[in-house]
Amino acid sequence: MSQDDERDRIYDPMIYDIMREIANQVIGRYLVWQRAATGREAQHWQDERIRTRLAVEAVNADSRRAVEAKTAELRETLRHMPEHAPAFA
């Protein structure tokens, strides 16, 4: 195993918890939007919740790089999410 591989594998596990917490915030926002919607719109937000959850579960917990990349992605998603659901097209 190379040094880069070793450094990627050994990291503070708290960053994984941070990734999961940010994911919970994103998923929670989708849930609020889903509950405020009906029909196709509600289904769309449910699908987004499930997609996000599955994407987070697919992250290799042993890879610092993978965890950091998903955390950055989730932070950007959360940062751009308005309080109320955007208009549904």
Contacts in CASP RR format, 6 or more apart in sequence:
PFRMAT RR
TARGET T0000
AUTHOR 0000-0000-0000
METHOD contacts of the structure
MODEL  1
MSQDDERDRIYDPMIYDIMREIANQVIGRYLVWQRAATGREAQHWQDERI
RTRLAVEAVNADSRRAVEAKTAELRETLRHMPEHAPAFA
1 9 0 8 1.000
7 64 0 8 1.000
8 63 0 8 1.000
8 64 0 8 1.000
8 65 0 8 1.000
9 62 0 8 1.000
9 63 0 8 1.000
9 64 0 8 1.000
10 64 0 8 1.000
11 64 0 8 1.000
11 67 0 8 1.000
15 64 0 8 1.000
15 67 0 8 1.000
15 68 0 8 1.000
15 71 0 8 1.000
16 61 0 8 1.000
16 67 0 8 1.000
18 71 0 8 1.000
19 56 0 8 1.000
19 59 0 8 1.000
19 67 0 8 1.000
19 70 0 8 1.000
19 71 0 8 1.000
19 74 0 8 1.000
20 56 0 8 1.000
22 71 0 8 1.000
22 74 0 8 1.000
22 75 0 8 1.000
22 78 0 8 1.000
23 52 0 8 1.000
23 53 0 8 1.000
23 56 0 8 1.000
23 74 0 8 1.000
25 78 0 8 1.000
26 52 0 8 1.000
26 74 0 8 1.000
26 77 0 8 1.000
26 78 0 8 1.000
26 81 0 8 1.000
27 49 0 8 1.000
27 52 0 8 1.000
27 53 0 8 1.000
28 49 0 8 1.000
29 78 0 8 1.000
29 81 0 8 1.000
30 45 0 8 1.000
30 46 0 8 1.000
30 48 0 8 1.000
30 49 0 8 1.000
30 52 0 8 1.000
31 45 0 8 1.000
31 49 0 8 1.000
33 45 0 8 1.000
33 84 0 8 1.000
33 85 0 8 1.000
34 42 0 8 1.000
34 45 0 8 1.000
34 46 0 8 1.000
34 49 0 8 1.000
35 42 0 8 1.000
36 84 0 8 1.000
36 85 0 8 1.000
37 44 0 8 1.000
37 45 0 8 1.000
37 85 0 8 1.000
37 88 0 8 1.000
40 88 0 8 1.000
41 85 0 8 1.000
41 88 0 8 1.000
44 88 0 8 1.000
45 85 0 8 1.000
52 74 0 8 1.000
52 77 0 8 1.000
55 70 0 8 1.000
56 70 0 8 1.000
56 74 0 8 1.000
59 66 0 8 1.000
59 67 0 8 1.000
59 70 0 8 1.000
60 66 0 8 1.000
60 67 0 8 1.000
61 67 0 8 1.000
END
